[in-house]
């Protein structure tokens, strides 16, 4: 098959996928480890996390971003960008994500994803075409509903982490913390379970107000106690604190 025909087929698959996008970052140095990447923000999420800083991406809806324009952009960045990262929202919430990720991979990019894995089955099916995953573990499973507003939302969270560790894919697990939602003791309990699973890279993401809508969290003056970080550093091969 000629290169031109192959690219036409990839373009058809990507453009007809129906992926709904709410935004694009043409160049990022932070969203895929040690790589230059473009970031595609997928529209829609089944959860309503209290600390979400992209609430405009929560609802599904028609995309104003033409996929054909995105494909042409990606095609022009072959050899310049290393990776394409799917973020959101929750990228695995759209069935179109399968064709989109496969198309990006076939173009020669490393494909990455930021996800909270609301569906373990969906995430497992995507692994064939993904090279890196940033997995959000929000809290202990029983505490997820307080954060997400959805009953049972944490049922598969640690199962997803275990599955990804066993798959061998490059993995970063992160937990967003706000002092009203996560104290040091709870963070340690989360970290202990992740370390037992075999997670090697763990990140604490400190809550940021940009884009937030929860007035209690936004107006709180409570301060995060960083002393827990000393213990966390000893539990993982790589531990980082960053702004969410």
Helices and strands as residue ranges (DSSP letters): H 3-15, E 21-28, E 37-42, G 55-57, H 67-76, E 83-87, G 91-93, H 97-106, E 110-115, H 120-126, G 127-129, E 132-136, G 141-143, H 144-148, H 157-167, E 170-177, H 184-197, E 201-206, H 215-219, H 228-233, E 238-243
